[in-house]
Amino acid sequence: MEVADLIDLQTIVEREQDRIVQVNSVSLHGQTANAITIMDTGAVDSWAKAGEIVITSSRMMPASVAGAERLVRELASKRISCLMVNPYDDAAKSKFPKRLIDLGDKLAFPLFKIKSNSTYIQILNEINGLLLQNRRMNKMADLDLDYLLKSNSATDKDFDFVSGLKGVDLYKLQARVTRIAFAKTPNPSERLKVQFDLINQARAWFTTVEREEKILAFFVVEASNGATVISFFNQAQAEKPPHDRKIYHQFINNVHIPHFSVYEGVSATHPSKKLHRAFIEASFGVKIARTLGWAEHPIFYRDVSLWDLVNRITTNQDSRLYPARMDELMENPEIFETVEAFFEQNESFKDTGEVLFTHPNTIRYRLNLIYEQTGLDYRHTNDKFLIYIALIKKLLSDTND
């Protein structure tokens, strides 16, 4: 996994304020960049890549305003970070037309003018220097975060570098891990764009949460099929259940990747030294989301901790909690769908019958078959619990297969 090689556009603008000026009013909040490139042709499809800053001369811009508008629309659709234009003279035709500025605002696409005392080379060298420094820092952070997420013996010293990046002792804080995974794996030609969109949206959302002081710091770590977000907060920011879920519901509701659905697993809150445990919990949440087909819906570990217990029991030892015949019955599609719907509908015969288009008495008949063949009576709490465990085991085994 890697920390996304992105740098805040606001940081670049602050460093380059003597050389560039924004001409439209798009907020730079949450806007990022991962590279800079020179536009030397209008054929956007042949060179544009998501996350790039595009720099060009007014000579290379389309001659007509309509043509310039088409170009800006194409750049925005390719998730280009922003457009910087160097006027070749002070003539009116070298300036940004108001229509283009208004379009940039409408598309939330930042437009910049390069000041007359600056050159392409200066801009390229400065921004490439910032990006290189950022990549080096991210690579070092990546190594530390990868260790912290996968090691169950982290110490305060292991947090020194990432704490320095955030200016706070992360080891003393509480932490929560969120894992986001695509429901389907992007093909190679679209992966860069899709991954950039996800990382950018995650950074933008958690930047907002950070500015609202609901968390103290966060990292977004790129994964092969999604991303991992590590958020840190102090005791005062640690909301109690059930109010601690709101951020994560809102997060997945704000993730919009065209043609892609995502799964979200959210760990319980842990001391930062137990990031490894939080990572395991969030990963298990994604596994259950895949099992249930719950895209666009966060799975919180505390809601599926029983599933994890059953998974570990059935994986690590041949522990027989109920008659073997129960597993055989769960291979019967009719029995399986009845048991699954029965628990999904909170044991309501009426609601179960409605979702299965079956009379409630038929539901009772099928559950009584379980009693007749296994001795497990759905009307008794202990037996009902064991039937539920058999359902969990079946769902998990189907996923593992």
LINVENJO-V63362 format. One record per pair of residues at least 12 apart in sequence whose C-alpha atoms are under 8 Angstrom apart, sorted by the first residue. I is the first residue (numbers start at 1). J is the second residue. D is the distance in Angstrom with one decimal. If there is no record, write none. Layout:
i: <I | I>
j: <J | J>
d: <D | D>
//
This chain:
i: <1 | 1 | 1 | 1 | 1 | 1 | 2 | 2 | 2 | 2 | 2 | 2 | 3 | 3 | 3 | 3 | 3 | 3 | 3 | 3 | 4 | 4 | 4 | 4 | 4 | 5 | 5 | 5 | 5 | 6 | 6 | 6 | 6 | 6 | 6 | 7 | 7 | 7 | 7 | 7 | 8 | 8 | 8 | 8 | 9 | 9 | 9 | 9 | 10 | 10 | 10 | 10 | 12 | 12 | 16 | 16 | 18 | 19 | 19 | 19 | 19 | 19 | 20 | 20 | 20 | 20 | 20 | 21 | 21 | 21 | 21 | 22 | 22 | 22 | 22 | 23 | 23 | 23 | 23 | 23 | 24 | 24 | 24 | 24 | 24 | 24 | 24 | 25 | 25 | 26 | 26 | 26 | 26 | 26 | 27 | 27 | 28 | 29 | 30 | 30 | 30 | 30 | 30 | 30 | 31 | 31 | 31 | 32 | 32 | 32 | 33 | 33 | 33 | 33 | 34 | 34 | 34 | 34 | 35 | 35 | 35 | 35 | 35 | 36 | 36 | 36 | 36 | 36 | 36 | 36 | 37 | 37 | 37 | 37 | 38 | 38 | 38 | 39 | 39 | 39 | 39 | 40 | 40 | 41 | 42 | 42 | 42 | 42 | 44 | 44 | 44 | 48 | 48 | 48 | 49 | 49 | 49 | 49 | 50 | 50 | 50 | 50 | 50 | 50 | 50 | 51 | 51 | 51 | 51 | 52 | 52 | 52 | 53 | 53 | 53 | 53 | 53 | 54 | 54 | 54 | 54 | 54 | 55 | 55 | 55 | 55 | 55 | 56 | 56 | 56 | 56 | 57 | 57 | 57 | 57 | 58 | 58 | 58 | 58 | 58 | 58 | 59 | 59 | 59 | 65 | 65 | 65 | 68 | 69 | 69 | 72 | 72 | 73 | 76 | 76 | 78 | 79 | 79 | 81 | 81 | 82 | 82 | 82 | 82 | 83 | 83 | 83 | 84 | 84 | 84 | 84 | 85 | 85 | 85 | 86 | 86 | 86 | 86 | 86 | 86 | 87 | 87 | 87 | 141 | 141 | 142 | 144 | 144 | 144 | 144 | 145 | 148 | 148 | 148 | 149 | 149 | 149 | 149 | 149 | 150 | 150 | 150 | 151 | 152 | 152 | 152 | 152 | 153 | 154 | 154 | 155 | 155 | 156 | 156 | 159 | 166 | 170 | 170 | 171 | 171 | 171 | 172 | 172 | 173 | 173 | 173 | 173 | 173 | 173 | 174 | 174 | 174 | 174 | 174 | 174 | 174 | 174 | 174 | 175 | 175 | 175 | 175 | 175 | 175 | 175 | 175 | 175 | 175 | 176 | 176 | 176 | 176 | 176 | 176 | 176 | 176 | 176 | 176 | 177 | 177 | 177 | 177 | 177 | 177 | 177 | 177 | 177 | 177 | 177 | 178 | 178 | 178 | 178 | 178 | 178 | 178 | 178 | 178 | 179 | 179 | 179 | 179 | 179 | 179 | 179 | 179 | 179 | 179 | 179 | 180 | 180 | 180 | 180 | 180 | 180 | 180 | 180 | 181 | 181 | 181 | 181 | 181 | 181 | 181 | 182 | 182 | 182 | 182 | 182 | 182 | 183 | 183 | 183 | 183 | 183 | 183 | 184 | 184 | 185 | 186 | 194 | 195 | 197 | 198 | 198 | 198 | 198 | 199 | 199 | 199 | 201 | 201 | 202 | 202 | 202 | 202 | 203 | 205 | 205 | 206 | 209 | 213 | 214 | 214 | 215 | 215 | 215 | 215 | 215 | 216 | 216 | 216 | 216 | 217 | 217 | 217 | 218 | 218 | 218 | 219 | 232 | 248 | 248 | 249 | 249 | 252 | 252 | 252 | 252 | 253 | 261 | 261 | 262 | 262 | 263 | 263 | 263 | 263 | 263 | 263 | 263 | 263 | 264 | 264 | 264 | 264 | 264 | 264 | 264 | 264 | 264 | 265 | 265 | 265 | 265 | 265 | 265 | 265 | 265 | 265 | 265 | 265 | 266 | 266 | 266 | 266 | 266 | 266 | 266 | 267 | 267 | 267 | 267 | 267 | 267 | 267 | 267 | 268 | 268 | 268 | 268 | 281 | 282 | 282 | 284 | 284 | 285 | 285 | 285 | 285 | 286 | 288 | 288 | 290 | 291 | 291 | 291 | 291 | 307 | 307 | 310 | 310 | 310 | 311 | 311 | 314 | 321 | 322 | 323 | 325 | 325 | 326 | 326 | 326 | 326 | 327 | 327 | 329 | 330 | 330 | 330 | 335 | 335 | 336 | 338 | 338 | 338 | 338 | 338 | 339 | 339 | 339 | 340 | 341 | 341 | 343 | 349 | 349 | 349>
j: <142 | 146 | 221 | 222 | 223 | 224 | 138 | 139 | 142 | 221 | 222 | 223 | 138 | 139 | 141 | 142 | 219 | 220 | 221 | 222 | 138 | 199 | 220 | 221 | 222 | 34 | 134 | 135 | 138 | 32 | 33 | 34 | 131 | 134 | 135 | 32 | 33 | 34 | 131 | 134 | 30 | 31 | 32 | 33 | 28 | 31 | 32 | 33 | 28 | 29 | 31 | 32 | 127 | 130 | 123 | 126 | 115 | 114 | 115 | 117 | 118 | 123 | 84 | 112 | 113 | 114 | 115 | 112 | 113 | 114 | 115 | 110 | 111 | 112 | 113 | 96 | 101 | 111 | 112 | 113 | 101 | 102 | 104 | 105 | 110 | 111 | 112 | 105 | 110 | 104 | 105 | 108 | 109 | 110 | 108 | 110 | 110 | 204 | 200 | 201 | 203 | 204 | 205 | 207 | 81 | 200 | 204 | 51 | 81 | 200 | 51 | 52 | 53 | 81 | 51 | 52 | 53 | 131 | 51 | 52 | 53 | 128 | 131 | 52 | 53 | 54 | 55 | 124 | 127 | 128 | 52 | 53 | 54 | 55 | 54 | 55 | 56 | 54 | 55 | 56 | 60 | 56 | 60 | 60 | 60 | 61 | 62 | 71 | 71 | 74 | 75 | 75 | 78 | 80 | 78 | 79 | 80 | 193 | 78 | 79 | 80 | 81 | 192 | 193 | 196 | 79 | 80 | 81 | 196 | 80 | 81 | 82 | 80 | 81 | 82 | 83 | 84 | 80 | 81 | 82 | 83 | 84 | 83 | 84 | 85 | 86 | 120 | 83 | 84 | 85 | 86 | 85 | 86 | 87 | 88 | 85 | 86 | 87 | 88 | 94 | 95 | 87 | 88 | 94 | 97 | 99 | 100 | 100 | 100 | 103 | 100 | 104 | 107 | 107 | 109 | 193 | 193 | 197 | 109 | 110 | 109 | 110 | 111 | 112 | 110 | 111 | 112 | 111 | 112 | 113 | 114 | 112 | 113 | 114 | 113 | 114 | 115 | 116 | 119 | 120 | 113 | 114 | 116 | 161 | 162 | 221 | 158 | 159 | 161 | 162 | 162 | 273 | 275 | 276 | 275 | 276 | 277 | 278 | 279 | 275 | 276 | 279 | 276 | 274 | 275 | 276 | 277 | 273 | 273 | 274 | 171 | 273 | 171 | 273 | 171 | 217 | 232 | 272 | 271 | 272 | 273 | 271 | 272 | 232 | 233 | 234 | 235 | 271 | 272 | 232 | 233 | 234 | 235 | 238 | 269 | 270 | 271 | 272 | 230 | 231 | 232 | 233 | 269 | 270 | 271 | 272 | 275 | 278 | 230 | 231 | 232 | 266 | 267 | 268 | 269 | 270 | 275 | 278 | 228 | 229 | 230 | 231 | 266 | 267 | 268 | 275 | 278 | 279 | 282 | 228 | 229 | 230 | 264 | 265 | 266 | 267 | 279 | 282 | 226 | 227 | 228 | 229 | 264 | 265 | 266 | 279 | 282 | 283 | 286 | 226 | 227 | 228 | 262 | 263 | 264 | 265 | 286 | 225 | 226 | 227 | 262 | 263 | 264 | 286 | 225 | 226 | 260 | 261 | 262 | 263 | 260 | 261 | 262 | 263 | 290 | 295 | 260 | 261 | 225 | 225 | 257 | 226 | 257 | 226 | 227 | 255 | 257 | 220 | 222 | 227 | 254 | 255 | 220 | 229 | 251 | 255 | 220 | 251 | 254 | 218 | 247 | 237 | 233 | 237 | 231 | 232 | 233 | 234 | 237 | 231 | 232 | 233 | 234 | 231 | 232 | 233 | 230 | 231 | 232 | 231 | 272 | 266 | 298 | 297 | 298 | 264 | 296 | 297 | 298 | 296 | 295 | 296 | 295 | 296 | 286 | 289 | 290 | 294 | 295 | 296 | 297 | 298 | 282 | 285 | 286 | 289 | 295 | 296 | 297 | 298 | 299 | 281 | 282 | 283 | 284 | 285 | 286 | 289 | 298 | 299 | 300 | 301 | 281 | 282 | 285 | 298 | 299 | 300 | 301 | 279 | 280 | 281 | 282 | 285 | 300 | 301 | 302 | 281 | 300 | 301 | 302 | 301 | 300 | 301 | 301 | 308 | 299 | 300 | 301 | 304 | 299 | 304 | 396 | 399 | 395 | 396 | 398 | 399 | 389 | 392 | 389 | 392 | 393 | 393 | 396 | 393 | 386 | 386 | 374 | 373 | 374 | 370 | 374 | 387 | 390 | 390 | 394 | 370 | 390 | 391 | 394 | 366 | 367 | 391 | 352 | 356 | 363 | 366 | 367 | 367 | 388 | 391 | 391 | 355 | 356 | 388 | 361 | 363 | 364>
d: <7.4 | 7.0 | 6.6 | 5.5 | 4.7 | 6.8 | 7.9 | 7.2 | 5.4 | 5.5 | 4.9 | 6.6 | 5.7 | 6.9 | 7.1 | 5.3 | 7.6 | 6.2 | 4.2 | 5.4 | 7.3 | 7.0 | 6.8 | 6.0 | 5.6 | 6.0 | 7.1 | 5.6 | 6.6 | 6.0 | 5.4 | 4.7 | 7.8 | 7.6 | 7.9 | 5.4 | 5.4 | 6.4 | 6.8 | 6.7 | 7.0 | 6.0 | 4.4 | 6.5 | 6.5 | 5.5 | 4.9 | 6.1 | 5.8 | 7.2 | 7.4 | 8.0 | 6.9 | 7.6 | 7.9 | 7.9 | 7.7 | 5.9 | 5.2 | 7.2 | 5.7 | 7.5 | 7.9 | 6.4 | 5.7 | 4.5 | 5.5 | 5.5 | 5.4 | 6.6 | 7.2 | 7.2 | 5.9 | 4.3 | 6.3 | 7.8 | 7.0 | 5.8 | 5.5 | 6.5 | 5.5 | 7.4 | 6.9 | 6.4 | 6.6 | 6.0 | 7.7 | 6.3 | 7.7 | 7.5 | 5.5 | 5.6 | 6.6 | 5.7 | 7.6 | 7.9 | 7.6 | 7.2 | 7.4 | 7.9 | 6.5 | 4.1 | 7.7 | 6.7 | 7.1 | 7.5 | 7.2 | 6.9 | 6.5 | 6.9 | 4.8 | 5.7 | 6.4 | 5.6 | 5.3 | 5.7 | 7.8 | 6.9 | 6.7 | 4.6 | 6.1 | 7.3 | 7.0 | 5.2 | 4.5 | 5.9 | 7.3 | 7.1 | 7.4 | 7.1 | 6.7 | 6.2 | 5.2 | 6.2 | 5.8 | 4.9 | 5.8 | 6.3 | 6.1 | 5.3 | 7.6 | 7.1 | 6.7 | 7.2 | 7.7 | 7.8 | 7.8 | 7.4 | 7.8 | 7.0 | 7.2 | 7.4 | 6.9 | 7.2 | 6.7 | 7.5 | 6.6 | 7.3 | 5.7 | 4.7 | 5.0 | 7.2 | 7.2 | 5.4 | 6.7 | 6.1 | 5.0 | 4.9 | 6.9 | 5.2 | 5.3 | 7.4 | 6.4 | 5.2 | 5.2 | 6.2 | 7.5 | 7.3 | 7.6 | 6.2 | 4.9 | 6.1 | 6.0 | 4.7 | 5.9 | 7.7 | 7.8 | 7.9 | 6.4 | 5.0 | 6.1 | 5.3 | 4.5 | 6.0 | 6.7 | 6.0 | 5.9 | 5.0 | 6.2 | 5.6 | 7.8 | 7.7 | 6.9 | 7.8 | 7.2 | 7.6 | 7.2 | 7.2 | 6.0 | 7.2 | 8.0 | 7.4 | 7.7 | 7.0 | 6.3 | 7.8 | 7.6 | 7.7 | 7.5 | 7.5 | 6.1 | 5.0 | 6.0 | 7.7 | 6.6 | 5.1 | 6.2 | 6.1 | 4.6 | 5.7 | 6.4 | 6.3 | 5.1 | 5.8 | 6.1 | 4.8 | 7.1 | 7.6 | 8.0 | 7.9 | 7.5 | 7.2 | 7.4 | 7.1 | 6.0 | 7.5 | 7.0 | 7.5 | 7.7 | 7.3 | 7.8 | 7.9 | 6.2 | 6.3 | 5.4 | 4.4 | 7.9 | 8.0 | 5.9 | 8.0 | 5.2 | 7.7 | 5.7 | 6.7 | 7.9 | 5.6 | 7.4 | 7.8 | 5.8 | 7.6 | 8.0 | 6.7 | 5.6 | 7.6 | 6.2 | 6.7 | 7.0 | 6.8 | 7.7 | 5.4 | 6.2 | 7.4 | 6.8 | 6.2 | 5.7 | 5.3 | 7.6 | 6.3 | 5.8 | 5.7 | 5.3 | 5.9 | 7.2 | 7.8 | 6.6 | 5.6 | 4.5 | 5.2 | 6.9 | 5.6 | 4.5 | 6.3 | 5.8 | 5.4 | 5.9 | 5.1 | 7.1 | 8.0 | 6.0 | 5.5 | 6.7 | 7.4 | 5.9 | 6.4 | 5.1 | 6.5 | 7.6 | 6.3 | 7.0 | 5.8 | 4.7 | 6.5 | 6.1 | 5.5 | 8.0 | 7.5 | 5.6 | 5.8 | 6.1 | 5.7 | 5.0 | 6.5 | 6.9 | 5.7 | 4.6 | 6.5 | 7.8 | 5.7 | 7.7 | 6.0 | 4.5 | 6.4 | 5.6 | 5.2 | 6.6 | 7.9 | 5.7 | 6.3 | 7.0 | 5.4 | 5.2 | 6.2 | 6.5 | 5.6 | 4.7 | 6.7 | 7.4 | 5.6 | 4.4 | 6.7 | 5.5 | 5.2 | 6.6 | 7.1 | 6.0 | 5.9 | 6.7 | 6.0 | 4.4 | 6.3 | 7.0 | 5.4 | 5.2 | 6.4 | 7.5 | 7.2 | 7.2 | 7.6 | 6.3 | 7.9 | 6.8 | 6.8 | 6.8 | 7.4 | 7.6 | 7.1 | 7.0 | 7.0 | 7.2 | 6.9 | 7.7 | 6.3 | 7.2 | 7.8 | 7.7 | 7.5 | 6.7 | 6.6 | 7.7 | 7.2 | 7.8 | 7.7 | 7.4 | 5.7 | 6.7 | 5.9 | 4.6 | 7.5 | 6.4 | 7.7 | 5.7 | 5.0 | 7.2 | 6.0 | 5.3 | 7.0 | 5.4 | 4.3 | 6.0 | 6.7 | 7.7 | 7.7 | 6.9 | 7.2 | 6.3 | 7.2 | 6.0 | 7.0 | 7.1 | 6.9 | 6.0 | 6.7 | 5.4 | 5.9 | 5.9 | 6.0 | 7.1 | 6.9 | 4.9 | 6.1 | 6.9 | 7.0 | 8.0 | 7.0 | 5.6 | 7.2 | 7.6 | 7.3 | 6.6 | 4.8 | 6.1 | 7.7 | 4.5 | 6.2 | 7.0 | 4.0 | 4.6 | 7.4 | 5.8 | 4.9 | 6.1 | 7.3 | 7.1 | 4.6 | 6.4 | 6.8 | 6.1 | 4.8 | 6.1 | 7.0 | 7.9 | 5.0 | 4.6 | 7.6 | 6.2 | 5.2 | 7.7 | 7.4 | 7.2 | 6.0 | 6.5 | 5.8 | 7.7 | 6.7 | 7.5 | 7.5 | 5.2 | 6.3 | 5.8 | 7.4 | 7.1 | 7.9 | 7.9 | 7.9 | 6.7 | 7.0 | 8.0 | 5.9 | 7.9 | 6.2 | 6.9 | 7.3 | 6.8 | 6.8 | 7.2 | 7.5 | 7.2 | 6.5 | 6.1 | 7.2 | 6.1 | 7.3 | 6.2 | 7.7 | 7.0 | 6.6 | 7.6 | 7.5 | 7.7 | 7.3 | 7.1 | 6.5 | 7.8 | 7.6 | 7.6 | 7.8 | 6.7 | 7.5 | 7.9 | 7.6 | 7.9 | 7.2 | 6.8 | 7.5 | 7.7 | 7.6 | 8.0 | 6.7 | 7.6>
//
